[in-house]
Amino acid sequence: MTLFFIIWIILLVIGMPITFAIICACLIYMFQHGGIMLCAQRLVAGVDSYTLLAVPFFIFSGNLMNATGITDRIFTFAKTCVGHIPGGLGHVNVLASLLFSGMSGSAHADAGGLGQIEIQAMREEGFDDGFSGAITAASSVVGPLMPPSIPLVIYGAIASVSVGKLFLGGVFPAILVSISLMIYVYFYAKKRHYKTYPKSTFSERWNAFVKAFPALLTPIIIIGGIFSGIFTPTEAAAVTSFYALILGIFVYKTFSLSVMRKVLKDTLSNAAVIGFLTAAISLMGYVLAREQIPQKIAMFFLRYTSNPIVFLLAVDLLLVILGCVIETMAIQLLVIPMLVPVAIALGIDPVHFGVVVTMNMMIGILTPPMGVSLFVVSKISGIPFKTLAKSILPMFIPLTIVLLLLIFFPQIVMFLPNLMR
């Protein structure tokens, strides 16, 4: 087993993509232990999941809504609601992310789609680049908490937990994250004397709401359909994609073949990366299971603590450290499956655990040097990564406070899921 980890680490250090590094290390291990014929079987079994079918559909719907101009209408509606509050476009940025999160389920879709509109508008209103980019990246973490959340779908598949309950569990945390960031924006803007918009009239708000309303129905369709029994979470993903097509073609009339080509290309590339990595992690999981690594990790934690709060804090620290050097998706697929049994043994509800670790991983996508969301924002805006990394640091305070609230007060997560029992 030591050889397995040595080979894996060496391959990562020399720059091999993590998926190929995992597969190569696993192939050598399986060849050494006489199980080479099982490799293909384990790779296929890793993605042979009905629940995981939801992932490409949700990616497709998020990309389609980005490409057909729905983000513009969401941004305009958010501006009429909170643009007059001190902090102006900073609040608009956060609220727009919260609204769009109910359609995309992805931090990268949020940062890449809304981010271009938000940062350009904030620049025109005199906001400094560092703050504009950092609040765009920070607010994008709401996407993976609100339904339809792609990370929660993946967690539900690997942990055998109800995706519908996970979706409900993420609602209040997403709202709390948004409120905490808006409080930060308020005081930061007061200090910098940033300008605000005049308060919108009722007529302006109503017109903006009417234009955005069809898109705002998306999360209601998803949650309502799942819990009324009309469709499963996977079917909800397909319905969401179809609904996004209807909006683009018949409602907003911004759909074209060139848009479809771009959306399909982006969707296939993103879904393929997730699927390939999921298959590789499944093979690695088989290797680790043969060596009883999950059991050893469970024994390690249980030897030192039987307190669920201490365990969650330790997991948070572990994920923060790993998030600095490993991509978030790899952490979710590699580390979380080994921690779920420990959480259950300590009496932690798997829905609560799933939302907490997802929140933690979303903080990880903001943490340098990996900081994937920071790279996305830097790419679309031209703001140097170093500037974003410096400006994002104060925003860890409100995000960490919310994370601690979720740990110490599990009712925040469990209130809505418990209503469905």
ABEGO torsion letter per residue (X at the ends): XAAAAAAAAAAAAAGBBAAAAAAAAAAAAAAAAGAAAAAAAAAAAAABBAAAAAAAAAAAAAAAAAAAGAAAAAAAAAAAAAAABBGEAAAAAAAAAAAAAAAAGBAAAAAAAAAAAAAAAAAAAGBBAAAAAAAAAAAAAAAAABOBBAAAAAAAAAAGBBAAAAAAAAAAAAAAAAAAAAAAAAAAAAAAGBBBBBBBBAAAAAAAAAAAAAAAAAAAAAAAAAAAGABBAAAAAAAAAAAAAAAAAAAAGABBAAAAAAAAAAAAAAAAAAAAAAAAAAAAAAAAAAAGAAAAAAAAAAAABABAAAAAAAAAAAAAAAAAABBAAAAAAAAAAAAAAAAAAAGBBAAAAAAAAAAAAAAAAABOAAGAAAAAAAAAAGBBAAAAAAAAAAAAAAAAAAAAAAAABAAAAAAAAAAAX
